[in-house]
Amino acid sequence: MTPMRTDIQALRGVAVLMVILYHVKIGSVEAGHLGVDVFFIISGYLITTLVASGIERHDFRLSEFYFRRAKRLLPAAYVTVLMTALFAPWFLNQQELQDFALQVVGAITFTANIVLWKQTGYFEGASDLKPLLHMWSLSLEEQYYMLLPAALLLCRRTLWLSAAVALLVISLGLCVLGMAFKPIATFYLLPTRAWELLIGSMGALLVAKPGAMDRIAGSVFVRVLFYPSILCLLLLAMFPVRGSHPGVAAFVICLATLFIILRRHMGLERAAITKVLARVGDISYSLYLVHWPIIALTKNAWAGTDPELPGHFRLGALVLSFATAYLLYRFVEDPIRRARFRFSPRLLLKTSLASALLMVLAPAAIYARSGTESVDYRVLRRVNFGFGEACEYGAVFSPKAACTSSDSPKVMVWGDSYAMHLVPGLLEQHETGGVVQATRSVCGPFLDLGPQRLINPETGPVYDRAWAERCIEFNRSVLEFIRQSKSIETVVLSSLLSQYVDELNWVHVMRSGEDFNVVKPSIKNSVEVLERTAHELRAAGKKVVLFAPPPSVGMDLSACQERRLSGRIALGAPAGCVISVDVYQGKRVSELALLDSLEKAAFPVIRLDPFLCNAESCQTLIDGTLVYRDMGHLSYEGSRLLAIRMNWAALIEQQAR
C-alpha cells in the first residue's frame, strides 16, 4: 500500500477549509468553491496511483477495489444522510422536502449530480437550501471511480498516459463548449468535469515508473512552478475571477495542485503548518459531509430580512461542523475504515438493504409530515409562469397558442419573470380584451440592452455575454411582432429592474448597429433605453405602461409565511412576515430611484406599493392568500387578488399612453 503523504493530506485540509469558509462566509475566501477542484485533482491522482500500481503488481481485483471504496465512503455518508433526513421535516418547507427526497436517492445511488442538475434553474429552489447539494461532487468522483479501473484494465499499459491525455483534451473541449451552451449541465456532469480528475490521473501516470517521481520532482520546470502554485492556491481562493465556473480559475488551480503534488517538497512535508493542515485533512471527508447539511438546514430556517445568516449563526455552524465531523470520523469513518471484515454476499445484501432503507426513509418522513398539514403550500407557492412554462421563451419570440387568451389579443405583456406574474391577474379581467405573453427570465423589456452578470454562481444560471446578446435578440423579435400585430393596442412592460441598476454585479451589453459595447449600469442610461423602447412602440401605434415590481427585501416572503403558518422552525422572521417599509426602501434604493426618474420623465408607471403598504409595512398575506410565491414574484392567487382589488384593467386603461 502506498504510504500516506503528509503534503497531500495538507492539501485536503486546505481544500476543505476553502470550501467551508466560503460556505459560512467567514474570512475572505470569496472563491472557496475552488476547493472542490483541488479535491478532484487529489482524487484523480490517488485513485489512479492505487489502481495502476495494483495492475502493475498483477494483484488488482475489481471486486476488492469497489469493496474498499464502499467501506471507505459509504458508512459516513449513510450516517450523514440518515441524520439529515431525521431533521429535515422540521427545517424544510414542503417543496424543499420533496426536492430533498430526490436528493437522498441521488446521494445513495451516486447520481446526485444528475438530480441536482435537474433541480437547478432560475425558478428552482435556491441551491443553498438543498441539504445534500454537496453530494454532487462525491457522486461525480464515484462515477469516475467506477469507470477508471475498467479503462486501465482494457487499455494497453503503454497507452495509459496517451489515453489519459486524449480524454483530458476531449473533456476540456466539451467543458468549454458546454459553458457556452449548457452551463448548468456542464457544471454537474462527468463528461464535462472529468478533465479535472484526469489531470490528477495524468500526474499519477507520469510518476508511475520507478524513479520517475524523483526525476519529475527535481526537474527545473516543476521546481520553478512550485511556489507560484502555492501562491495561486491561496490567491485564487480569495480573489474570484470574473466569469462562470468551471473556467480559467478552475484550470489554473488544478494545475497548481498537480505541481504541488509532483514536487513533493520535503521542507513542506516537515513544516508545522503542513502537519496541522494534515490533521484537518484526516477528517476532511467527514467535515465535507456534515458541514453543508448544517449550513443548509440553518439557511432554510432563517427567515430574516437580510438573506445572509447573521455572524453568530455562521460561526455556530462552523463550530458545529467541526465538532460533528470529529464525532463522525472518530466513531464511524475511521473505525470502519480500519476494520478487517472482508467482502461477502451477506455483506453486500446488508449494504443493499441499508441503501434501500435510506431511500425510503426520506419519502416516509415527508409523508408523515404532510399528513399533519391541511394546506398544500407546494401548489400555493408554485412557479408563476403566467400562462404556463411554455411562455418562458429561450430564443427569439414566436407567438404560441398556449401563451395567448385570444386570437386577437389587445394587450401584450412583455418583460422578464416579473411580467409573467402579472398574467394570471390580467386574465381575471375580461375588460383587457385578451392577453398575449412575451417573456424571458431576467431579460427586461429594454431594447438593444442586455444584462451580463460579472461573476456567475457556481451552480446557478449563467448570464454571460452570449446570454446578454440573446436577450437583445429576443427583445428585437418581440418588437417586430408588435409592429406587425393589428390587434395589440397596449403593451404592458415589467421587470425586476435590479439587473439594470446594479453596478456591483452586472454590466450592460448594448447594441449599436452591428456592434456590441459593454457599459456600466446607470439609472440615466436605463431610463433613456426604456423611453426609446416606448418611443418605438408608440411609433407602431401602441400605448405603453410599466408595472413596477412589488415591494421586496431579499427574504423569501412565501417561505416565511409557510414556516409561520405550518409551525416549522423560523429564525429571525419579522412579526407576521410583513415587509418593513424602511427596510424595503433601504434595500431597493436604485430601483425606486429608477421608477422616480421615469415618472418625472412622464413615463406611465403602475406601482403596487400604494395598495400593499402603509407608512410602516407592506402586506404579504391578505385574507389568507399568499401574495408572493418567493422573494418578489406574485403567486398565482396573489396576482389574481391584486388585479381584482386594484382593478388592473382600469389602471392600464387610465395610465397607458
N, C-alpha and C positions, 0 to 999 in steps of 0.2 A: 504494500500500500504506500502511495506517495505521502511523505511526511507533510504535515500541515505547515504552511508558510506564514510566518507572523505578519509579513508585509501585506499579503493578500487578505488575511483576517482584518488587518487595519483598514484596508480599502473597503471591506464590507462595513466596518464601523463608520467610516466616512460617508459611505453611500446611504446607510440607513439614517444617520444623523441629518444628512442633507434633506432626505425625504420628510422626516418627522418635523424638523424645524420649519420646513416650508409649509407643511400642512397645518401646524399650530400657529404659524405666522409669528414666531419668536425669533428675533435676530434679523439679519439682513440677507437671509437665504432666499432671495426672490425667484430663483430658478432651481430650487432644490429638487424639482421633479427629474432633473438630470441624474439624480442618484439612481433611478431605475435603470438608466442606460449603463451606468457603472456596473450594476448588478448583472446586466446582460453579458457584458464582457467577461466578468469573473466566471459566470456560469458556463459560458461557451468554452472558456479556457480549461476550467477544471474538469468538466464532463468529458471533453474531447481527450484530455490527458488520461483520464481514467479508462475510457473505452479503448483508445488507441494502444495504450500500454498493455491492457489485457489481451487484445488481439495479437499484439506482437509476442506476448508470452504464451499464446495458444491456450490460455485458461479462461477466456472470456465466455460467459454464458448469458444469453439474453434474459432468461428467467431469473437468474441471480441478480442481474443488473436492475431489472424492474422491481424485484422484491426489495432490494436495498434502497431504491429511490422511494418506494412506498413507505418503507419502515422509517426512512429519514423525514419524509414530508407529511404523510397523512395524519399521524396522531395529533400533532399540534394544530394542524389545520382543522381537523374534525372537532376538536375541543373548542376552537375559536368560533366555528360556525354554530356549534351547539349553544354556546353561551350567548352569542349574538341573537340567535333565534328565540331564546328564552326571554331576553329583554326587549326585543323588537316590538311586540304588541303594545307596550306601554309608551314607546317613544315614537313609533312611526304612525302616520295617518294611513287611511285606507288605501290610497293609491300607492303610497310608498311601500306598504305591506305587500301588496300584490306584486310590485316590482321585485321586492326582496325575495319572495318565494322563487322566482325565476333565477335570481342571483345565487340562491342556495344550490339549485340544480346545476347551474353553470360551474360553481366552485367545486362541487363534488365530482362532476364529470370532466373537469378541466376544459370546459368550454365557456368560462366566464367572460373571456374577451369577446366572444361572439354574442353572448347575451347582452353584455353592456354596450356593444356596438349598436345593437337594435334598440337599446334604451336611451340612446344619446341623440339629441337634436334640440332645435330651438324651443319646441313645445314640450319636450320631455322634462321629467323631474331633474332638478339641479344635480349634477354629478356629485357634489359634496354632501348630498343627503343619502347616498346609496352606501349602506354599511359594508358591503362586500365589493366595493369598487376596486380596491387594490388587488383583488384576486385575478384581475385581467392579466397582470404581468406574470404571475405564477402559472396561470393556465398556458400562457404563450410559451414559457420556459418548458413546461411539461410536454407540450406538443413537440417542441424541438427535441427533448429527450427521447420521445417515442420514435422519432424518425432518424436521429443521428446514428445510433448503433447499427441499424439495418443498412444505412447508407455506407458506413465504413466496412461492414461485412461484405456487402455486394460489390464494392469498388476495389480494384487492384490497389495495393498499398502504394505503389509508385505513383499513382494518380490522385492520392488523397489531397495533397496540397493544391494541385491544379484544379481539382473538382471544387474544393472549398473556395478558391479564388473566383472561379467561374460563377458559382452560385451566389457569392457575395456581390459580384457585379450585377447579376440579374436582379437580385433582391433590392439592391440600392437603386437600380434603374426603375424598378416598379414603384419604389417609395417616392422617388422624385416625380414620376408621372402621377402617382396616386394623390400626392399632396395638391396637385393642380386640379384634379377632377373629383376625387373621392377622399377628402382629407380625413374624415372620421373613420372610415373603413381602413384607411392606410395606417392610422394610429394604432388600431386594435389588432389587426390580423397578422398572422405569422408570415405569409409571403412577403409582406412589405416591411416587416421588422426583423426578419431573420438575419439580415446583413449585420446587425449588431452582435448577435450571438456568433455569427460566422467570423467576425473579426477576432473574437476570442478563440474560436476553433483554429483559425489560421495561425494565430500566435502559438497555440499548443503544438500544432503540426510542424511549425518552423523549428521548434526546440526538441522535437521528439527523438532525433537521432543522438546517440552517445556523443557527448562533448559539445553538442550544438548550443546548449543553454549558456555555457561559459563563453563560447565564441561570440554569440549574439549579444550577451550582456556586456561584454568588453568591447564591442565594436564602437567606432567613433560616432556613428550615426545615433545609436541608442544612448550612448553616454551624453552626447550633446543635447539630446531632446529630453533627458530625464528631468532636469529641474524646471524647464519650461512646462513640462507635462504636469508636474505638481502644482505649478502656478495656475495653469489652465483649470485644473480640478477645483481650485478654490475660487478663482475669479469668475468663472462661468456660472458657478452656483449663486454668486452674489449679484452679478450684473446680467440680467436677462438680455438675450439678443432678440431684436425685433423680428417678427415673423411667426411662422407656425412650427409646431413640434410634431414629429422629428424633423429637424432641419440642420443647418450648419453647426449650431451649438452641439447637437447630439453627436454629429460625426466627429467633431473635434474632441469632445470629451471621451468618446470611445477610443480614439487613437491614443489620447493621453493616458488613459487607463492601461491600455495594452503596453505602451512604452514603460510605464512604471513596473508592470509585472515582468516584462522581459529584462529589465535592468537588474532586478533582484539585488538592490543596493544593500550591502552588508551593514553599512552605517545606519541606514533606515531601519533595518531589522532590529538593531540593538538599541535604537533610540527609545527613551522613556515614553514619549508621546505615542510612538508606534505600539508599545505594549499596552498602553491604556486604551487606545482605539481598537486594538485586537480583542480586548476583553468585551468591548461593545460589539465587535464583530462576532464574538462567540454566541451572543444572544440575538444577533441581527434578524434571524429568521422569525423567532418568536416575537421580537419587537415589531417587525414589519407586519406580522399577522394581526397583533392586537391593537396597534395604535390607531388604525383607521376606523374600526367599529366604534371605539371610544369617542373619537372626534366626531364621526358622522352621527351617532346617536345623540350626542350633545347638541350638534347643529340642528338636528330635527326638532329637539325640544326647545331650542332658542326661538323666542317669538318677539324679541325686542325690535325697536325701530331702526337700530343700527344692524345691518345684515352680518357684520363681523361679530364674532364672540368677544365678550369683554376679556381683558387681560387675565383676570383671575380664573376664568373658565379655561382659557387656553393653557395657562400654567398648570392648572389642576389636571387637565387632560394629558399633558406631558409627563407629569409625575406619576399619574395613574398608569400610563402606558409602560413606563419603565418598571414599576412595581409588578404589574400584571405579567409583563414579559419575563421578568425574573422567575416568577412562580411557574409560568408555563414551561420555561426552559428547565428549571430545577426539577420539576415533578412530572413532566410529560416528555418533552423533546429529548433531553439528554439521557434519562434512564432507558427509554425505549430504543434510542439510537445505540446504546451500549449493550442492550440485552442480546443474548446469544441464541434466541429462538430462530428457527430456520423456516424456510418456505415449505408449506404443505397444503394439500387440497382443503383440509379443515380450516386452516388459517385464511385461505382465500375465500372460503364460504363465509367466515365470520366478518371479514372485511367487506364483502359484498352486502351482507345483511346490514352492517353498520352504515354503509353508504346509502342504501335504500331507506333505512330508518330516518336518516338525516334529511333526505329529500322529501320525505312525507311529513316531517315534523313542522317545517315552516308553513305549508298549506294548512295543516291541522291547527296551528296556533292562530292563523288568520281566521279560519272558520270559527274557532272558539271565541275569538274577539268579536267578529262581525255578527255572531249570533246574538250578542247582547245589545246591538245597535239597531235602531229602527230607521235611521236615515242613511241613505247611500250617498255619501259625500263624493264618491268617485264620479257619479253622474252629475251632481251639482257643480263639481269642480272640473268637469271635462273641458278639453281644449275648445275654445270658441273660434272655430274656423269661419263663422258666418254661415254660408250655405252648406259648406262641408269641406273636407280635406282636399278635395279635387280643386278647390279655389285657392289653394296655396300654390301659386304659379312658380315653377322653377326655371322657366325660359321666357321667351317672348310671349306677349299676351295674344291669345286667340280665344274668342268667346266660346264658352262651354254651356250646353243646355242646363247642366247641373248648377251653374253659377248665375242664373237669372230667374226672375219670377214672372217674366212676361216676354212675349215675342217682340214687344215694342216698349222696352223699359224707358221711363222718363228720368230716372236717377241712376247715375254711376257712382259707386263707392270705390275710391282709388287711394291706395296707400299701403302701409305695412300692416302688421297684425293688429294695430290699433284702429285700422279701418275695418278689418274683419269683424271685430267685436261689436260694431255698430249695426251690422246687417240684421241680426235677429230682431232688434228693436224696430228697425225701419220696416221689416216685413209685417210687423203687427199693425202698421198704419197704412191702410189701403189708399189713403189720400196721396201717397207718393206716386202712384201710377205705375208701379213696377220698379224693381231694382236689379241692377247688374253689378257684379263684383269683379274688380281687377286688383288683386292684392298679392304682395310678395313680402315675406317677413323681413324686417329690418330695412327694407327698401322703401323709403318715404317718397311721396309724390313730388320730387324735386327734379325738374327737367335738367338733363345733362350734368347731374351731380350725383356721384355715388360715394357712400361712406366706406372707408377702409380702416379696419382695426389694426393698430400698430403691433400689439402683442396678442396673438390669439391664444385662448386657453388650450392646455394640452389635450383635453378630451372633448371640447365643445365645438360648435360650428365655426368654420373658418371664414372670415370676411377679409380676404386679401385683395390685391389689386385686380385680379381677374374677376373676382366676385363683384367688385365695385363697377367694373366696366359692364358686366352683365346686367347689373341693376339699371345702369344708364340705358342700355338697350331695351330692357323691359319697359321702362317708363316712356321711351320714344314710341314703342309699339302700342302702348295704351293711348297715347295722344293721337296716333294715326287712326286708331279705331274710333275714337270720339269724333274726330273730324269727319269721318265717313258716315257716322250714325245720324239718321234723320230723326230718331225718336228721343234721344237723350237731350234733356233740357237743362238739367242741373248736375254738376259734378261736386260730390262731397269728398273733400280731401281730409286725410287724417294720418297722424304719425305719432310715435312716442316723442320725437324731436331730439332726444338726448344725443343720438349719434350725429346730429347736425350742429351741436353746440359744445360738445365735449372735446376740449383741446388736448387733454392729457392722454386719452386712449384712442382717439380717432384722427384721421386726416381725410381730406376730401379729394376725390379724383374728379376733375372737371373736364368736360369735352368742349373743345372749341374747333369746329370744323371736323377734320380728321385727326386732330391732335388731342392727347390727354395730358393734363397737367395736374400736379399734386399741390394742394394749398391747405393751409391750416383752417380748421373750422372757425367761423366767426358769426355772430348774430347778424351783423350787417350783410355779409355775403348770403347767408341763408334767407334773410328777408328779401333780398334782391332776386334770388333764384325763385322763391315762391311767387313773388309778384310777376316775374317773367312767365312762370307756369300759368298763372291766372290770366295774363295777357293773351297767351296762346289759346287758351280755352275760350275766352271771350271773343277772340277773333274768329273762332269757329262757331260763334253764335250760342255759346253755352253760358249759364250762370255758375258762379263758384261760391263755395263756403267751406271753411276749415273747421273741423271738430277738434277741439283741444283734447289731449289725453286726460283721463281722470286724475284726481289727486293721488299721489303715492309717496311713500317714504323709504322704499328699499326693502321693506319686510313683506313676507308672503301673507297678505291680509286674509285670504280664504283659509290658509293653513292655520292661522291664528284662531279664526272663528271655529274651525273644526276641532282644534285641540280644546278650546274653551267649552264648546257645547257637548263634546263627547267625553270629557273628563280625562283626557290624556295629559301627560306632563307638559307644562308650558312655562318656560323660564323667561322672565323679563317682559312678559306681554303687558301692553298698556290696558287699563281697565276697559272692558268691553271691546277690545281690539279696534278701537277707533283711531283715526289719524289726527295727530296734533297739527293744527294749522301752522303753528310756529315752526315745528319740525319740517313739515311739508314745504313751506316757503323757503326754509333754510337749505333744504336739500335740492330744490328744483329752481334755484335762482336763475340759472341760464335759460332754462326752458320757459319760465314765466316772463323773463325779460324779452325773449323772442316773441312770445304772444303779445306782450305790451307794445313792442315795436310794430308788429303787424297791425294792431288796432289803431295805433297812431297814424299809420300809413293808410287808414281807411280800408284795410283788408277785413272782410267779414269773418268773424270768429264766433263759434258757439262754445261756451265753456260749461262744464258740468259742475264746477265749484259752487255757483250760487244755490243750486238745489241740494247738493250733498253736504255743504259745510255751513256752519255758523261761525261766530267770531273765534271760537276756541277749537272746534274739532270737526272732522268730516266723518260721516256715517259709512260703515262697511256692511251693516246688516239692517235692512229695512223691512219691517213687518215679517220677520222670519226668513227673508230672502237674502242669500249671499249676493252682495252687489258685485264682488270681484271673484275671479277664479284663481288668481295668483297675486303677484306683486302689484299689477296695474291693469291687467286686462279685465274687462267686464265679463261676468258669467253670462250664459245664455239667458237665464232668468233675470239677472241684473240688467242686462241690456233691454229686455222687454219691459221691465218695470219702469226704468228711467224714460224710455221712449213714450210710454203711456202717460206717466205722471208729468213729464216735462212737455209733452206734445211736440216731439221732434219734427214731425211733418210741418207743423205750423211755423216752428222756428226756422226751418230751412226755407220755407216759402217767404217768410218775412225778411230774412237776412241775406240770402243768396243774391248776388248781383255780378 
